[in-house]
Structure formats: C-alpha cells, structure tokens
Amino acid sequence: MNESTATKAKANRLIEESSPYLLQHAYNPVDWYAWSDEAFAAAKREDKPIFLSIGYSTCHWCHVMAHESFENESIAAVMNQFFICIKVDREQRPDVDSVYMTAVQMMTGSGGWPLSVFLTPEGKPFYGGTYFPPEDVYGRPGFKKLLLAIADAWKKDRKTLIESGEKLTASLKQHGESQAGEITKDIPAKAFEVLAGIFDITYGGFGAAPKFPQPMTLTMLLGYWYSNGDEKALEMVEKTLNEMADGGIYDHLGGGFHRYSTDGQWLVPHFEKMLYDQALISRAYVEAYRITKKPRYAKAAKEVFDYVLRDMTSADGGFYSAEDADSQGEEGLFYVWKPEEIEKVLGSKTAKVFNEYYGVTKQGNFEHNSSILHITKSAAEVAKKFKMTPEKFAKVIDESKQKLFEYRAKRIRPGRDDKIISGWNGLMISSLAAGGALMGEEKYINAANNAADFVLTKLRVNGRLMRYYGKGKAVEKGFLDDHAYMIKGLLDLYEATFEVARLVEATELTEQMIDLFADEEGGFFLTGSDGEELLIRDKPGYDGAVPSGNSVAATVLLRLGQMTMDKRFTDEGVKVLNAFSENLGRYPTSLTEMVAAVQYWIGPRQEIVIAGKRGADDTQEMIRTVRAQYMPNAVVLLHEEGQAGKELEAIVKFVEYQKTVDNKATAYLCENYVCKQPVNRIKEFEKLLVAVRHPGSDAEKERDFK
C-alpha cells in the first residue's frame, strides 16, 4: 500500500505491533489480528474458521499477495465477513511458522511464503497453500473464489473440515518422531558421496536452479577435507565460492550476498539481503582463506563485513535483519545498471573497461535491458585487451567501483527490516570474531563485541534471552536457535579476545538452553518449557536457510564440553547426535551442519592452551600462529597469570597447572586425551601444529610450504 493510500485508510490492530512485517499490513482493509489468544477467542465466539497468513518483510511474493488481495477492498470484505484473519511474521514466531509449514507440506507436498492456512477455531489446519492470485491464473485457484468455497464448506460440510483438521493434527504429532540410535562414522562419507553426485562442475553449487549458496554444506565439506584428505571436497568448495563471488548473486559495489540465484549460473539473484546469509557465507570464505591463504577469500569476507557494519548495524551495535529486494516497487532496481548510466559517471573510456569486466551491455541480462554486474572474464584478460598493466587495471576498477557506489547511494534504497534478532546476531558475531581474529582486523572484533553486549543487555528480560528487539523493547521469548547461535557467537568471541567473561556467558547460556529446551529422550525442542503451547512441540532436525538449532546445539555442547572438560555438556551433545541418528543416516545432506558436528565428535580433537601474558609479543605470536592453522576440531584457551587466570581456572579446571616455562609464552597441545611436551619457541610450536595428524595435512603442507 503506498503512503498516500495508507494515510487515507484506517489502521487495524497491527498498528500496535513492533514487527516491521506486521506494520506493513497495518493499513490493509483486512481486520487482521496478530497471533494471540484474542484472535482464537474471537473465532470461537463468532463461530468462524481462521485464515492464517505467514510471511516476512523482505518476501517478494508476500508483497505481491498483499497488494493483489489484502489491499483489495472486495477480497478484504469476504475475509472479514467469513474468517478471523491472523497475520504472523515468521521471523518473530518461527514456532508458529514451523508447525503450519509442516502441515502445508503434508497437505500439498511443498511449502514456502507467503504461507496461507485455514484453521478451525482451535487452530487445527484443514486446508493450505502458499501464494494465491486474486483470480484463477498460473494453474492456481483465485483467492476470492477459494475464500468463498471454504466459507461455504464451513457452513454446509463443517464436519468434513473438522475431521481433516483432526487427522492432520494427529499426523503432525507423529511427524519427525524417530528412534534414537547411535551415530556411525560413515555419516560424513555418505553426505560427501551424495553432494559429489549433485555438484555442478561448471558453475559450482549443488543441484539446478534456483540455486542457493548452502554455506553450511560448504563448511562441512571443508571439515571433510580436513578429516579425510579428499581434495575433491576442497575443490568443490573453492569452485562454488569463486563462482558466487564473481556472479550476480554478489553485490560487487556494496558488498554482501543476495538471497539466492534464480538460475544455475549465479547470475540473476532474488535481490533481498539477509543478515544470516552474510554471517554464514562470510564464515565459509574466512575458513577457505585460512586453508588456502588465497587473498580473494579474505577480500570477499571483508567486503561482507564492511557492508554489515555500514548498512546493517544499529547505533547501539545490534545487527538488523534484512534488506528488501524491491525499491520503488521493482525488484533489483537499486542494483542494476545501463551502459549510459555508467558512461555518465565514469566517462566513455573508463566505462568501456568497466563494462567489459562486469558484463554490462545494451541488451542487458535483466529486466528492461538492464545489467546485473558480474565477472565472466579474468582481470588479466580484460587488462590485456585494453593494453593496461595489472596494477593500472586494478586501480581503475577500484576507483570506478567507488564512484558508482557513491552514485548508487543517491537512488532510493530497498526497505530495511530493523528487527534485531538475537540468534541471527549470534551468527554474525561468530563470523566477525573468527574473521577479525584471523585477519588481524580489530574493527570486526569490536563490532562483534558491541553486538554481543547489545544482545546480552537489551535482549534479556529477567535473565531470559528474548527473540528480537523492535520499537525500543525486547519481544517474544527466545527460541532454541537464538540460544544455540548466541552460544556459538560467544565461543568464537572468546577465542578472538580471550576475555573470560565471554566464556562464562556462553556457559551460563548453555545451562539455560538445557534447562528450557532439552528433551529427556535427546535433542532439543524449538520452544522453551516456558513458551506458548501449540499443536505440537517441534524438535527441528533439518537445516534450512539457517542451520537447525539442534545441529548448532550439538556443536556448541561438544565444543564447550571440550573447553571446560565438563562431561554434562559433552553428554548432551552426543545425545543430540544420537537422537537424530536415523535422519543423519537417511538424509545426511539435509543436516550438513549436524554432519559437521559428527565430524567434530569423530575427531581427533585437540585442546590448545597458551600460557603467557596477553600483550606480550611472544604470546601474540603464538596466538597468530595457531589462528593461521585450519583446525576445526580444536579449542584454544589463553591462560594468564593473575585475576584473569583465576577466572579461567574457575570454569576450566585443567589449565591450573599449564603455566609459562622459563617465563616465556608456552603452548600446551593435547589430542584425544594425550598431551604433547609443552613448547615455548615459535618454531617448535609450528612443527607441533603441522604434525597434528589428519589426512588433509599433507596436501595442506604442500600448499603452504612449497
């Protein structure tokens, strides 16, 4: 709804909400309720079925359905007359979304957003789908016709609808139930075999269009390469990262990745930018850089980080959720170019060089003959064509990008969802901390610290972690994902700063996660024991756009157990893996984050303690040395003298006797419960790290020490 229309329209109940997505519908003629007891009471009182619409603020087809149907006075009148209408932001209530998405998938075999579900007044689903056009088209029934048909069925054949709801609810309760078993060591190999079979050798990535980045799969493959020495795993990751960074899915001027590619070549993206994508994808580039030392991976990670710090960070340090795909009602308009625009900004001569490198043509590769920037030729090839030295070419491209970035900044930006979601912040904290530590960039570590402080102060109520921050307040109790992702972020932040407080915070949050979400049978529920009771208490077991909360919970529990030697955490982590052993065995590629946790558990695992003064040169050199090594199964602790050392000893008992030798920074390395001789010389420490045996190490040594 445009602004002028909104000012004339009367606001509905959603005007009181804090979710940007719900506020987008606050001036619809639909008599919307938020998800609430009030809505269900109204349905029972008025004897009406419920129409439940679930979406999120940057969802393109959600906007389309809103414009076509929810802003349509005639359709809204039918909705108001025959239904109680509830609007839900899936990012605010992932628990509600999970239940009803599963229901629609059971009914139709597929799902997506907008999610459109019809319920009994008790909340039991009996019919559903995704996007419905206003009239019959695309082989889909028109929404108005569907509304009238369901209203008629509710009046004339209600018993059948109620029975359908009862049967589907019973199926929901059985859904996902699997017998806990024991994990087997062949799970990573099974996952690799499937992934190798669907890998796109031409463009990278997995499967056909639409093609998603799948960063959890990429990081799992790096771990597989490390553990098994299969160079193909590393080649698959590098090919994918290279193609993505060159493709249209990447914002070559402003940094950051768009949601996914509509084609198999990474050329035409769906242009929304999600915080979790920036976090997860940048982490894959960070780890690829750690392994290969190739500057292009560090460059990609830094550009993502700079985008997040510049455009997605609140004044208080929290990270915003997303940027929309559309501006001025057109998808991608902010990001695309025509040759004449570029010539206007750069001048004819430089524009020819830029357009050649970034594939800008008169015909274009997107709507209205516009071009999405992408790289199809090497810098050397284009430089040679224009008789330029590599240095001159790089300078021209960098200066051109800056000029075009400044010109683009004058355009109308896509809308931004300013929710600050605790879990997504945890993922971003994790990547910034790891990347900043590896590359020696304090500004990224500082940003991670600021975000952690924001979440731990503004997003806790009476000690309880909340879901998101909006309109100046914390809203909704946090879910499993929020806890697991924040623990991950805090553990990475500890290893980036060695501030013991971060390890303490991670430990306390882990205790809360176990208390609120643990299932006695193993694994964790999505909702806390203090949360709202829905039709089912879901136990998420599959990765989606973000990793399953159970997958991340397994990893952080195993990691924290290794750091603290607290068997409770380790046992809980193993219980998660065993709880999902059946799914891991059958569908390993749908839980690649958990496959990575299995790889971690299989090991070998290392504990590295550096004893020394934090600011001392020899201590810092040891820290830099260990950070440069790719050791996905290692934890690193810094044991200082004085108060900081005592604070660490309080939660990590075994470091008490690991002290400096001859008053020099000293490294202690233990692997699978066997400790090496402590060393206090850098060359000895380097040899010790390189000697840590894993099948990938020979290839790595060849790569690093040729």
Secondary structure by P-SEA (a helix, b strand, c coil): ccaaaaaacccccccccccaaaaaacccccccccccaaaaaaaaaabbbbbbbbbccccaaaaaaaaaccccaaaaaaaaaccbbbbbcccccaaaaaaaaaaaaaacccccccbbbbbcccccccccccccccccccccccaaaaaaaaaaaaaccaaaaaaaaaaaaaaaaaccbbbbbbbccaaaaaaaaaaaaacccccccccccccccaaaaaaaaaaaaaacccaaaaaaaaaaaaaaaacccccccbbbbcccccccccccccccccaaaaaaaaaaaaaaaaacccaaaaaaaaaaaaaaacccccccbbbbccccccccccccccccccaaaaaaaccaaaaaaaaaaaccccccccccccccbbbcccaaaaaaaacccaaaaaaaaaaaaaaaaaaaaacccccccccccaaaaaaaaaaaaaaaaaaccaaaaaaaaaaaaaaacccccccccccccccccccccccaaaaaaaaaaaaaaaaacccaaaaaaaaaaaaaaaacbbbcccccccccccccccccccccccccccccaaaaaaaaaaaaaaacccaaaaaaaaaaaaaaaaaaaccccccaaaaaaaaaaaccbbbbbbbcccccaaaaaaaaaaaacccccbbbbbbbccaaaaaaaaccccccccccccccbbbbbbcccccccccccaaaaaaaaaaccccaaaaaaaaccc
